[in-house]
Amino acid sequence: MKRIAITTLLLLGLVAMAAAQTVTTLNPPATSNRKPPPAAKTAEEHAAYQAIAGNPDLAAAEAAAKGFEAKFPQSELRSVVYSLLMTRYQQANNGDKTVEMGRKVLQFDPDHSIALVMTATVLAERTRDTDLDHDARFTEAMQDAQHALDTIDTGLVLRADVTDEQWKSAKAILSSMAQSAMGMVELKRKNPAEAEKHYRVAVALNAAQPDAVIFLRLALALDQQKKYAEALPAANRAVELTAATGGAIANSAKQEQSRLYTLTGQKPPAPAPAPATPPKS
């Protein structure tokens, strides 16, 4: 089964940084000039949230979330509850449920940066040309990604203990992922020149934590335009970034790299010689 090709560990880290305050007051401590995170109004509301967050049964947690929504119709934590479910469904590789939960988050918080990017990414990754609603899904993905970029300064709300430096890093990661989702849509729409633009921006936005998937798809976008010499460095970077981990992305990067070496007439660099074994004394 195809996995959702996103920077999962980075995204899970952002969700953890967005988790609700473990407080029962509407006035959690503020950090800098950022929007304060959502919080519970009462101990009962907080306990209900904690029960959902700690429930290992995903179906039961979703049922409890619906009960939470009904019991606390004004709660600030409704978007947080569904955000946690969205992430858990993504971890379970359930794309349809990931999108469903993402849309629930956006029902309560239309500017929720993580939900906008997650929903856009899954729609971009999972939509096929044979889907009857593929145009609508692609349009939704582009709109969500663009809205995330437009509102990220206020839409990205993290815990009060997250530093400003961590917030800036999270903003860079999400902005890069939003651009990557838009690039994926354009690739599937057979607009490689537009895809290239988005992937180049995605690379520039998150230079500190480069993503092999973005470099691979930048190479593919350039390849489809017959810009083979420009594509090769991107493929090389994707191979470098996956050298230690292996897996499907690493294999795809190596295949694209090999193709581009052939098309450009270049030769891959010779492997570094193995270190000499010191003589035995």
DOZAKOL-784062 format. One line per 3 residues: number of its first residue (from 1); their letters; for each residue x, z, y of C-alpha. Coordinates in Angstrom, 2 decimals, always signed. Example, Ala and Ser with C-alpha at 12.3 -4.5 7.8 and 13.67 -1.06 7.14 Angstrom:
<pts>
1	AS	+12.30 +7.80 -4.50 | +13.67 +7.14 -1.06 $
</pts>
This chain:
<pts>
1	MKR	+0.00 +0.00 +0.00 | +1.32 -0.93 +3.43 | +2.48 +1.99 +5.54 $
4	IAI	+1.75 +2.34 +9.22 | +5.09 +1.24 +10.66 | +5.60 +3.71 +13.49 $
7	TTL	+8.19 +6.33 +14.32 | +6.34 +8.96 +12.34 | +8.73 +11.89 +12.78 $
10	LLL	+8.91 +11.37 +16.52 | +5.14 +11.15 +16.79 | +4.59 +14.24 +14.67 $
13	GLV	+6.98 +16.08 +16.93 | +4.90 +15.06 +19.94 | +1.70 +16.24 +18.26 $
16	AMA	+3.36 +19.59 +17.57 | +4.35 +19.84 +21.23 | +0.73 +19.07 +22.16 $
19	AAQ	-0.82 +21.71 +19.88 | -3.16 +24.14 +21.61 | -1.93 +27.37 +23.12 $
22	TVT	-2.21 +30.41 +20.89 | -4.03 +32.20 +23.68 | -7.62 +33.02 +24.49 $
25	TLN	-7.57 +32.49 +28.21 | -8.35 +29.56 +30.45 | -5.17 +30.22 +32.43 $
28	PPA	-2.12 +29.59 +30.23 | +1.21 +29.71 +32.05 | +1.95 +26.55 +34.02 $
31	TSN	+5.15 +24.56 +33.65 | +6.39 +22.58 +36.67 | +3.57 +20.50 +38.16 $
34	RKP	+2.30 +19.24 +34.82 | -1.34 +19.52 +33.86 | -1.85 +22.76 +31.88 $
37	PPA	-2.64 +22.40 +28.16 | -6.13 +23.04 +26.78 | -6.92 +26.60 +25.75 $
40	AKT	-9.68 +28.61 +24.11 | -12.22 +30.53 +26.18 | -12.82 +33.24 +23.60 $
43	AEE	-11.19 +34.82 +20.57 | -13.96 +33.36 +18.38 | -13.26 +29.84 +19.60 $
46	HAA	-9.54 +30.31 +19.07 | -10.02 +31.65 +15.55 | -12.23 +28.67 +14.67 $
49	YQA	-9.57 +26.28 +15.92 | -6.85 +28.08 +13.96 | -8.95 +27.90 +10.78 $
52	IAG	-9.26 +24.12 +11.12 | -5.58 +23.69 +11.91 | -4.59 +25.73 +8.87 $
55	NPD	-7.06 +24.20 +6.38 | -5.10 +22.20 +3.76 | -8.23 +20.30 +2.63 $
58	LAA	-8.50 +17.35 +4.99 | -12.14 +16.54 +4.25 | -13.10 +20.19 +4.70 $
61	AEA	-11.10 +20.36 +7.93 | -12.97 +17.33 +9.27 | -16.32 +18.90 +8.36 $
64	AAK	-15.22 +22.09 +10.11 | -14.22 +20.06 +13.17 | -17.74 +18.67 +13.42 $
67	GFE	-19.06 +22.23 +13.19 | -16.60 +23.33 +15.88 | -17.77 +20.51 +18.14 $
70	AKF	-21.41 +21.59 +17.69 | -20.74 +25.30 +18.15 | -18.40 +24.94 +21.14 $
73	PQS	-19.73 +21.86 +22.96 | -17.73 +22.63 +26.12 | -14.49 +23.61 +24.42 $
76	ELR	-11.24 +22.21 +25.76 | -9.93 +22.27 +22.19 | -12.24 +19.54 +20.84 $
79	SVV	-9.71 +16.83 +21.59 | -6.91 +18.95 +20.10 | -8.83 +19.50 +16.86 $
82	YSL	-9.44 +15.79 +16.36 | -5.88 +14.98 +17.38 | -4.59 +17.15 +14.54 $
85	LMT	-6.95 +15.39 +12.10 | -5.86 +12.00 +13.42 | -2.25 +12.86 +12.68 $
88	RYQ	-2.99 +14.21 +9.23 | -4.90 +11.06 +8.32 | -1.95 +9.01 +9.55 $
91	QAN	+0.33 +11.05 +7.30 | -2.06 +10.31 +4.42 | -1.77 +6.58 +5.23 $
94	NGD	-5.50 +6.31 +5.92 | -5.61 +3.82 +8.77 | -9.39 +3.64 +9.11 $
97	KTV	-9.72 +7.41 +9.41 | -6.75 +7.59 +11.77 | -8.52 +5.19 +14.13 $
100	EMG	-11.83 +7.02 +13.72 | -10.27 +10.36 +14.65 | -8.34 +8.75 +17.50 $
103	RKV	-11.57 +7.43 +18.95 | -13.07 +10.93 +18.66 | -10.16 +12.35 +20.65 $
106	LQF	-10.71 +9.72 +23.34 | -14.41 +10.57 +23.45 | -13.46 +14.00 +24.79 $
109	DPD	-10.23 +13.06 +26.60 | -10.11 +9.33 +27.53 | -6.56 +9.66 +28.89 $
112	HSI	-5.09 +11.44 +25.84 | -1.72 +9.67 +25.61 | -0.95 +10.40 +21.97 $
115	ALV	-4.40 +9.31 +20.75 | -4.25 +6.13 +22.85 | -0.86 +5.18 +21.43 $
118	MTA	-1.70 +6.17 +17.84 | -4.98 +4.24 +17.87 | -3.38 +1.20 +19.48 $
121	TVL	-0.53 +1.25 +16.97 | -2.73 +1.50 +13.88 | -5.08 -1.21 +15.15 $
124	AER	-2.09 -3.47 +15.85 | -0.50 -2.77 +12.47 | -3.57 -2.87 +10.24 $
127	TRD	-5.63 -5.71 +11.72 | -5.49 -8.96 +9.75 | -6.41 -12.49 +10.76 $
130	TDL	-9.11 -12.43 +8.07 | -10.88 -9.42 +9.61 | -14.16 -10.55 +11.14 $
133	DHD	-13.61 -8.23 +14.10 | -9.90 -8.94 +14.56 | -10.30 -10.16 +18.14 $
136	ARF	-12.15 -6.99 +19.13 | -9.59 -4.79 +17.37 | -6.69 -6.55 +19.07 $
139	TEA	-8.42 -6.22 +22.44 | -9.00 -2.50 +21.85 | -5.34 -2.03 +20.88 $
142	MQD	-4.11 -3.76 +24.02 | -6.50 -1.81 +26.24 | -5.55 +1.53 +24.66 $
145	AQH	-1.83 +0.83 +24.95 | -2.11 -0.29 +28.56 | -4.26 +2.70 +29.45 $
148	ALD	-1.68 +5.01 +27.90 | +0.99 +3.45 +30.11 | -1.21 +3.66 +33.21 $
151	TID	-2.16 +7.32 +32.76 | +0.80 +8.87 +30.95 | +1.85 +11.07 +33.87 $
154	TGL	-1.44 +12.98 +33.61 | -2.58 +12.03 +30.08 | +0.42 +13.47 +28.27 $
157	VLR	-0.39 +17.17 +28.06 | +2.01 +19.35 +26.07 | +2.29 +23.06 +25.43 $
160	ADV	+3.34 +25.20 +28.36 | +6.59 +26.18 +26.60 | +7.75 +22.54 +26.44 $
163	TDE	+10.51 +21.97 +28.98 | +10.43 +19.26 +31.62 | +13.28 +17.51 +29.81 $
166	QWK	+11.30 +17.48 +26.56 | +8.28 +16.18 +28.46 | +10.33 +13.30 +29.89 $
169	SAK	+11.62 +12.47 +26.40 | +8.08 +12.52 +24.99 | +6.91 +10.26 +27.80 $
172	AIL	+9.69 +7.76 +27.01 | +8.86 +7.74 +23.30 | +5.14 +7.19 +23.85 $
175	SSM	+5.68 +4.53 +26.50 | +8.03 +2.69 +24.15 | +5.51 +2.92 +21.32 $
178	AQS	+2.72 +1.62 +23.56 | +4.83 -1.41 +24.46 | +5.67 -1.89 +20.78 $
181	AMG	+1.98 -1.89 +19.82 | +1.31 -4.56 +22.44 | +4.22 -6.56 +21.08 $
184	MVE	+2.78 -6.36 +17.56 | -0.58 -7.67 +18.79 | +1.11 -10.60 +20.52 $
187	LKR	+3.13 -11.39 +17.40 | -0.08 -11.51 +15.37 | -1.73 -13.62 +18.05 $
190	KNP	+1.21 -16.02 +17.65 | +2.48 -15.40 +21.18 | +6.16 -14.62 +20.44 $
193	AEA	+7.28 -15.03 +24.06 | +4.83 -12.33 +25.17 | +5.80 -10.18 +22.21 $
196	EKH	+9.46 -10.48 +23.22 | +8.67 -9.13 +26.70 | +6.95 -6.05 +25.29 $
199	YRV	+9.68 -5.36 +22.73 | +12.45 -5.65 +25.32 | +10.67 -3.11 +27.50 $
202	AVA	+10.13 -0.88 +24.45 | +13.86 -0.95 +23.70 | +14.77 -0.12 +27.31 $
205	LNA	+12.28 +2.74 +27.59 | +13.64 +4.69 +24.66 | +17.35 +4.02 +24.55 $
208	AQP	+18.05 +7.64 +23.61 | +16.16 +7.45 +20.30 | +16.22 +3.77 +19.25 $
211	DAV	+13.69 +2.58 +16.70 | +14.76 +0.10 +14.01 | +11.23 -1.31 +13.74 $
214	IFL	+11.25 -2.33 +17.40 | +14.63 -4.04 +17.08 | +13.51 -5.87 +13.93 $
217	RLA	+10.37 -7.14 +15.56 | +12.25 -8.16 +18.68 | +14.46 -10.22 +16.36 $
220	LAL	+11.38 -11.78 +14.76 | +9.85 -12.62 +18.14 | +13.08 -14.32 +19.22 $
223	DQQ	+13.42 -16.05 +15.85 | +9.94 -17.54 +16.19 | +11.04 -19.03 +19.52 $
226	KKY	+14.17 -20.45 +17.86 | +16.35 -18.14 +19.98 | +18.50 -17.43 +16.97 $
229	AEA	+21.66 -16.38 +18.82 | +19.67 -13.82 +20.84 | +17.82 -12.61 +17.76 $
232	LPA	+20.94 -11.83 +15.74 | +22.12 -8.81 +17.79 | +18.64 -7.30 +17.53 $
235	ANR	+18.64 -7.78 +13.75 | +22.14 -6.31 +13.55 | +20.95 -3.24 +15.45 $
238	AVE	+17.99 -2.83 +13.10 | +20.37 -2.97 +10.12 | +22.65 -0.38 +11.75 $
241	LTA	+19.77 +1.99 +12.44 | +18.53 +1.84 +8.83 | +21.92 +1.91 +7.10 $
244	ATG	+21.65 +5.58 +6.20 | +17.97 +5.62 +5.22 | +17.30 +2.37 +3.36 $
247	GAI	+13.70 +1.50 +2.52 | +11.41 -1.41 +3.33 | +12.42 -1.72 +6.99 $
250	ANS	+16.10 -1.76 +6.02 | +15.48 -4.51 +3.47 | +13.49 -6.59 +5.97 $
253	AKQ	+16.21 -6.13 +8.58 | +18.89 -7.29 +6.15 | +16.84 -10.35 +5.19 $
256	EQS	+16.32 -11.29 +8.83 | +19.99 -10.70 +9.58 | +21.05 -12.96 +6.70 $
259	RLY	+18.66 -15.69 +7.84 | +20.00 -15.54 +11.40 | +23.62 -15.66 +10.29 $
262	TLT	+22.76 -18.84 +8.39 | +20.85 -20.40 +11.28 | +23.53 -19.61 +13.85 $
265	GQK	+26.39 -20.65 +11.61 | +28.06 -17.32 +12.19 | +29.71 -15.27 +9.52 $
268	PPA	+28.90 -11.61 +9.01 | +31.81 -9.27 +9.80 | +34.00 -8.37 +6.89 $
271	PAP	+33.27 -4.92 +5.50 | +35.64 -2.22 +6.61 | +38.38 -1.55 +4.06 $
274	APA	+37.97 +1.56 +1.98 | +40.23 +4.41 +3.06 | +43.45 +4.54 +1.12 $
277	TPP	+43.68 +7.21 -1.53 | +46.64 +9.49 -0.79 | +49.23 +9.55 -3.56 $
280	KS	+49.14 +12.51 -5.86 | +51.95 +14.94 -5.29 $
</pts>
